[in-house]
Structures are given as C-alpha cells and as structure tokens.
Amino acid sequence: MLPQKTVNGITFNLRHTMLLVSNLERTVDFYTRLLGMDIQRRRDIPEQSERVRYVGYGNEDDGPSLELIESPKNRGNPAPWTGHVALYVSDCYKLCETLKAEGVEFVSGPAPNRPGSRDIYAFIKDPDGYVLELTERHKKT
C-alpha cells in the first residue's frame, strides 16, 4: 500500500507525474528496459492521435507512476495541465468544495473523467502556478 495521509476525513497519496514525450516507444523502452519499470496501463485516443502509457514498479494502484503522453496537438502549444503531478484523494468533490472556499484556482473539474465513470478529477494550481491533478479513482470490480 502507498504511503498515505488522512486530513479532515480525506485520504491522500501521490498517484503519478505526467510527462509529455516526443516518441512513446523510445521513452517506454528507456523506462522499462533500462530502468526496470513495468507498463501498468495503456490508454490511446485514436481520434486525437494521442497515446498514453503509465509505467512504474508493480501495479499502478500500489505505487506512484509516470504518465507518458505522446500527442501531436500538445507539441507546439502544450495544454495547461502538461507536466502535472497527480494526487489521489478519497473524496474529490468534498476536497474541491474546501479548496474553492479557500480561493484555490481551478483549471478544470471537478467532474467524472469519462461519461458514466465513478472516477472523478479536478485540475488546480498551487500558489506558484504549478498544476496539480486531484484524482478520485475507483478500482474496477
């Protein structure tokens, strides 16, 4: 189990760091072959020519991952969430209510990450403008 902490009834842990990459195969080869990481998950969005791999040691839900995204649309003008750090939170909506009351700037969300999904996300900015993803992720049963 990941190191975690519960504050005000919400549990937190470090989930992943996102990196925009120019060549997904080359980057995955580097992290898996040379650094011994496993491919934990694949997510491709063909209509956007976007390919995503999560790599790390063991299972994605048991330890922090690197989210590697290859996307032509983000090469010249990256999305505001590019290069973010993701935190798992046990109740994203509740936390977002608190953060909004504290004046935290939201980039997007909170909302389901796909139609019909129980997984919730929000992107916020820290005091220096770095983007953090808050993700409430539920294991598939």
C-alpha positions, 0 to 999 in steps of 0.5 A: 500500500502507498504511503498515505495521509488522512486530513479532515476525513480525506485520504491522500497519496501521490498517484503519478507525474505526467510527462509529455514525450516526443516518441512513446516507444523510445521513452517506454523502452528507456523506462522499462528496459533500462530502468526496470519499470513495468507498463501498468496501463495503456490508454490511446485516443485514436481520434486525437492521435494521442497515446498514453502509457503509465509505467512504474514498479508493480501495479499502478494502484500500489505505487506512484507512476509516470504518465507518458503522453505522446500527442501531436496537438500538445507539441507546439502549444502544450495544454495547461495541465502538461507536466502535472503531478497527480494526487489521489484523494478519497473524496474529490468533490468534498476536497474541491468544495474546501479548496474553492472556499479557500480561493484555490484556482481551478483549471478544470473539474471537478467532474467524472473523467469519462461519461458514466465513470465513478472516477472523478478529477479536478485540475488546480494550481498551487500558489506558484502556478504549478498544476496539480491533478486531484484524482478520485479513482475507483478500482474496477470490480 
